[in-house]
């Protein structure tokens, strides 16, 4: 199960919705970005689900936005903005991180 749709990923990387050339790659990047977010959070993304009963599972928008930034970084690999994308993604995830007890 994925919290980011292919359509959302296409929007993030500015690929037209009817262009299927990148669908396989974007699907793979969604899975990788969600795993990366979960690893940074030290928790399963399911722990953050905030869906109403009987609706598709959702997570907080800041976590979802971080995942989309990870996708953008992996898709574009633009060294000029890459560090900022990663920093912004981690800043969005930081308040949700678990296991930081000293």
Biotite code that builds the C-alpha atoms (Angstrom):
import biotite.structure as struc

atoms = struc.array([
    struc.Atom([0.000, 0.000, 0.000], chain_id="A", res_id=1, res_name="UNK", atom_name="CA", element="C"),
    struc.Atom([1.282, 3.423, -0.917], chain_id="A", res_id=2, res_name="UNK", atom_name="CA", element="C"),
    struc.Atom([0.479, 6.785, 0.629], chain_id="A", res_id=3, res_name="UNK", atom_name="CA", element="C"),
    struc.Atom([1.550, 8.708, -2.474], chain_id="A", res_id=4, res_name="UNK", atom_name="CA", element="C"),
    struc.Atom([-0.258, 8.090, -5.738], chain_id="A", res_id=5, res_name="UNK", atom_name="CA", element="C"),
    struc.Atom([1.373, 7.910, -9.132], chain_id="A", res_id=6, res_name="UNK", atom_name="CA", element="C"),
    struc.Atom([-0.625, 11.004, -10.083], chain_id="A", res_id=7, res_name="UNK", atom_name="CA", element="C"),
    struc.Atom([0.783, 12.952, -7.140], chain_id="A", res_id=8, res_name="UNK", atom_name="CA", element="C"),
    struc.Atom([4.314, 11.868, -8.004], chain_id="A", res_id=9, res_name="UNK", atom_name="CA", element="C"),
    struc.Atom([3.807, 12.957, -11.624], chain_id="A", res_id=10, res_name="UNK", atom_name="CA", element="C"),
    struc.Atom([2.603, 16.354, -10.436], chain_id="A", res_id=11, res_name="UNK", atom_name="CA", element="C"),
    struc.Atom([5.662, 16.697, -8.199], chain_id="A", res_id=12, res_name="UNK", atom_name="CA", element="C"),
    struc.Atom([8.119, 16.020, -11.026], chain_id="A", res_id=13, res_name="UNK", atom_name="CA", element="C"),
    struc.Atom([6.110, 17.866, -13.697], chain_id="A", res_id=14, res_name="UNK", atom_name="CA", element="C"),
    struc.Atom([5.241, 14.859, -15.847], chain_id="A", res_id=15, res_name="UNK", atom_name="CA", element="C"),
    struc.Atom([1.949, 15.059, -17.730], chain_id="A", res_id=16, res_name="UNK", atom_name="CA", element="C"),
    struc.Atom([-0.643, 12.665, -16.324], chain_id="A", res_id=17, res_name="UNK", atom_name="CA", element="C"),
    struc.Atom([-1.215, 10.968, -19.695], chain_id="A", res_id=18, res_name="UNK", atom_name="CA", element="C"),
    struc.Atom([2.529, 10.378, -20.207], chain_id="A", res_id=19, res_name="UNK", atom_name="CA", element="C"),
    struc.Atom([3.190, 6.793, -19.123], chain_id="A", res_id=20, res_name="UNK", atom_name="CA", element="C"),
    struc.Atom([6.885, 6.726, -20.071], chain_id="A", res_id=21, res_name="UNK", atom_name="CA", element="C"),
    struc.Atom([7.990, 7.177, -16.449], chain_id="A", res_id=22, res_name="UNK", atom_name="CA", element="C"),
    struc.Atom([5.261, 5.226, -14.633], chain_id="A", res_id=23, res_name="UNK", atom_name="CA", element="C"),
    struc.Atom([7.385, 2.201, -13.752], chain_id="A", res_id=24, res_name="UNK", atom_name="CA", element="C"),
    struc.Atom([10.258, 4.344, -12.537], chain_id="A", res_id=25, res_name="UNK", atom_name="CA", element="C"),
    struc.Atom([7.977, 6.640, -10.536], chain_id="A", res_id=26, res_name="UNK", atom_name="CA", element="C"),
    struc.Atom([6.225, 3.680, -8.937], chain_id="A", res_id=27, res_name="UNK", atom_name="CA", element="C"),
    struc.Atom([9.613, 2.355, -7.845], chain_id="A", res_id=28, res_name="UNK", atom_name="CA", element="C"),
    struc.Atom([10.641, 5.806, -6.573], chain_id="A", res_id=29, res_name="UNK", atom_name="CA", element="C"),
    struc.Atom([7.425, 6.096, -4.546], chain_id="A", res_id=30, res_name="UNK", atom_name="CA", element="C"),
    struc.Atom([8.226, 2.847, -2.753], chain_id="A", res_id=31, res_name="UNK", atom_name="CA", element="C"),
    struc.Atom([11.833, 3.905, -2.150], chain_id="A", res_id=32, res_name="UNK", atom_name="CA", element="C"),
    struc.Atom([10.835, 7.362, -0.895], chain_id="A", res_id=33, res_name="UNK", atom_name="CA", element="C"),
    struc.Atom([8.265, 5.927, 1.500], chain_id="A", res_id=34, res_name="UNK", atom_name="CA", element="C"),
    struc.Atom([10.869, 3.513, 2.840], chain_id="A", res_id=35, res_name="UNK", atom_name="CA", element="C"),
    struc.Atom([13.373, 6.358, 3.211], chain_id="A", res_id=36, res_name="UNK", atom_name="CA", element="C"),
    struc.Atom([10.829, 8.414, 5.154], chain_id="A", res_id=37, res_name="UNK", atom_name="CA", element="C"),
    struc.Atom([10.003, 5.477, 7.433], chain_id="A", res_id=38, res_name="UNK", atom_name="CA", element="C"),
    struc.Atom([13.699, 4.897, 8.088], chain_id="A", res_id=39, res_name="UNK", atom_name="CA", element="C"),
    struc.Atom([14.234, 8.558, 8.952], chain_id="A", res_id=40, res_name="UNK", atom_name="CA", element="C"),
    struc.Atom([11.184, 8.493, 11.229], chain_id="A", res_id=41, res_name="UNK", atom_name="CA", element="C"),
    struc.Atom([12.315, 5.253, 12.926], chain_id="A", res_id=42, res_name="UNK", atom_name="CA", element="C"),
    struc.Atom([8.740, 4.046, 12.529], chain_id="A", res_id=43, res_name="UNK", atom_name="CA", element="C"),
    struc.Atom([6.363, 2.439, 10.089], chain_id="A", res_id=44, res_name="UNK", atom_name="CA", element="C"),
    struc.Atom([4.326, 4.959, 8.077], chain_id="A", res_id=45, res_name="UNK", atom_name="CA", element="C"),
    struc.Atom([1.183, 3.103, 9.158], chain_id="A", res_id=46, res_name="UNK", atom_name="CA", element="C"),
    struc.Atom([1.877, 4.445, 12.666], chain_id="A", res_id=47, res_name="UNK", atom_name="CA", element="C"),
    struc.Atom([1.063, 7.924, 11.319], chain_id="A", res_id=48, res_name="UNK", atom_name="CA", element="C"),
    struc.Atom([-2.181, 7.092, 9.537], chain_id="A", res_id=49, res_name="UNK", atom_name="CA", element="C"),
    struc.Atom([-4.844, 9.690, 10.235], chain_id="A", res_id=50, res_name="UNK", atom_name="CA", element="C"),
    struc.Atom([-7.621, 8.368, 8.022], chain_id="A", res_id=51, res_name="UNK", atom_name="CA", element="C"),
    struc.Atom([-11.264, 8.429, 8.921], chain_id="A", res_id=52, res_name="UNK", atom_name="CA", element="C"),
    struc.Atom([-12.826, 4.988, 9.212], chain_id="A", res_id=53, res_name="UNK", atom_name="CA", element="C"),
    struc.Atom([-13.718, 3.298, 5.920], chain_id="A", res_id=54, res_name="UNK", atom_name="CA", element="C"),
    struc.Atom([-11.612, 5.632, 3.775], chain_id="A", res_id=55, res_name="UNK", atom_name="CA", element="C"),
    struc.Atom([-8.302, 5.195, 1.972], chain_id="A", res_id=56, res_name="UNK", atom_name="CA", element="C"),
    struc.Atom([-5.336, 5.427, 4.346], chain_id="A", res_id=57, res_name="UNK", atom_name="CA", element="C"),
    struc.Atom([-3.717, 8.841, 4.635], chain_id="A", res_id=58, res_name="UNK", atom_name="CA", element="C"),
    struc.Atom([-0.780, 10.287, 6.537], chain_id="A", res_id=59, res_name="UNK", atom_name="CA", element="C"),
    struc.Atom([-0.121, 13.861, 7.707], chain_id="A", res_id=60, res_name="UNK", atom_name="CA", element="C"),
    struc.Atom([0.499, 16.272, 4.848], chain_id="A", res_id=61, res_name="UNK", atom_name="CA", element="C"),
    struc.Atom([3.981, 17.220, 6.022], chain_id="A", res_id=62, res_name="UNK", atom_name="CA", element="C"),
    struc.Atom([5.092, 13.579, 5.916], chain_id="A", res_id=63, res_name="UNK", atom_name="CA", element="C"),
    struc.Atom([3.516, 13.163, 2.487], chain_id="A", res_id=64, res_name="UNK", atom_name="CA", element="C"),
    struc.Atom([5.217, 16.351, 1.277], chain_id="A", res_id=65, res_name="UNK", atom_name="CA", element="C"),
    struc.Atom([8.573, 15.020, 2.487], chain_id="A", res_id=66, res_name="UNK", atom_name="CA", element="C"),
    struc.Atom([8.022, 11.808, 0.529], chain_id="A", res_id=67, res_name="UNK", atom_name="CA", element="C"),
    struc.Atom([7.234, 13.838, -2.580], chain_id="A", res_id=68, res_name="UNK", atom_name="CA", element="C"),
    struc.Atom([10.451, 15.821, -2.115], chain_id="A", res_id=69, res_name="UNK", atom_name="CA", element="C"),
    struc.Atom([12.418, 12.568, -1.875], chain_id="A", res_id=70, res_name="UNK", atom_name="CA", element="C"),
    struc.Atom([10.766, 11.450, -5.131], chain_id="A", res_id=71, res_name="UNK", atom_name="CA", element="C"),
    struc.Atom([11.635, 14.731, -6.819], chain_id="A", res_id=72, res_name="UNK", atom_name="CA", element="C"),
    struc.Atom([15.266, 14.431, -5.729], chain_id="A", res_id=73, res_name="UNK", atom_name="CA", element="C"),
    struc.Atom([15.576, 10.858, -6.992], chain_id="A", res_id=74, res_name="UNK", atom_name="CA", element="C"),
    struc.Atom([13.768, 11.632, -10.243], chain_id="A", res_id=75, res_name="UNK", atom_name="CA", element="C"),
    struc.Atom([15.671, 14.779, -11.184], chain_id="A", res_id=76, res_name="UNK", atom_name="CA", element="C"),
    struc.Atom([19.021, 14.279, -9.446], chain_id="A", res_id=77, res_name="UNK", atom_name="CA", element="C"),
    struc.Atom([19.685, 18.003, -9.886], chain_id="A", res_id=78, res_name="UNK", atom_name="CA", element="C"),
    struc.Atom([22.836, 18.683, -7.883], chain_id="A", res_id=79, res_name="UNK", atom_name="CA", element="C"),
    struc.Atom([22.005, 22.404, -7.715], chain_id="A", res_id=80, res_name="UNK", atom_name="CA", element="C"),
    struc.Atom([18.833, 21.929, -5.694], chain_id="A", res_id=81, res_name="UNK", atom_name="CA", element="C"),
    struc.Atom([19.246, 18.374, -4.400], chain_id="A", res_id=82, res_name="UNK", atom_name="CA", element="C"),
    struc.Atom([20.696, 19.271, -1.005], chain_id="A", res_id=83, res_name="UNK", atom_name="CA", element="C"),
    struc.Atom([17.892, 21.769, -0.385], chain_id="A", res_id=84, res_name="UNK", atom_name="CA", element="C"),
    struc.Atom([15.235, 19.190, -1.311], chain_id="A", res_id=85, res_name="UNK", atom_name="CA", element="C"),
    struc.Atom([16.717, 16.645, 1.075], chain_id="A", res_id=86, res_name="UNK", atom_name="CA", element="C"),
    struc.Atom([17.099, 19.215, 3.857], chain_id="A", res_id=87, res_name="UNK", atom_name="CA", element="C"),
    struc.Atom([13.525, 20.377, 3.424], chain_id="A", res_id=88, res_name="UNK", atom_name="CA", element="C"),
    struc.Atom([12.219, 16.794, 3.426], chain_id="A", res_id=89, res_name="UNK", atom_name="CA", element="C"),
    struc.Atom([14.078, 15.980, 6.630], chain_id="A", res_id=90, res_name="UNK", atom_name="CA", element="C"),
    struc.Atom([12.870, 19.212, 8.259], chain_id="A", res_id=91, res_name="UNK", atom_name="CA", element="C"),
    struc.Atom([9.282, 18.193, 7.510], chain_id="A", res_id=92, res_name="UNK", atom_name="CA", element="C"),
    struc.Atom([9.843, 14.732, 8.992], chain_id="A", res_id=93, res_name="UNK", atom_name="CA", element="C"),
    struc.Atom([11.852, 15.789, 12.053], chain_id="A", res_id=94, res_name="UNK", atom_name="CA", element="C"),
    struc.Atom([8.893, 16.675, 14.365], chain_id="A", res_id=95, res_name="UNK", atom_name="CA", element="C"),
    struc.Atom([7.432, 13.191, 13.802], chain_id="A", res_id=96, res_name="UNK", atom_name="CA", element="C"),
    struc.Atom([10.645, 11.244, 14.479], chain_id="A", res_id=97, res_name="UNK", atom_name="CA", element="C"),
    struc.Atom([10.566, 8.578, 17.181], chain_id="A", res_id=98, res_name="UNK", atom_name="CA", element="C"),
    struc.Atom([13.243, 7.026, 19.350], chain_id="A", res_id=99, res_name="UNK", atom_name="CA", element="C"),
    struc.Atom([15.206, 10.209, 20.025], chain_id="A", res_id=100, res_name="UNK", atom_name="CA", element="C"),
    struc.Atom([15.370, 9.750, 23.789], chain_id="A", res_id=101, res_name="UNK", atom_name="CA", element="C"),
    struc.Atom([18.733, 10.674, 25.225], chain_id="A", res_id=102, res_name="UNK", atom_name="CA", element="C"),
])
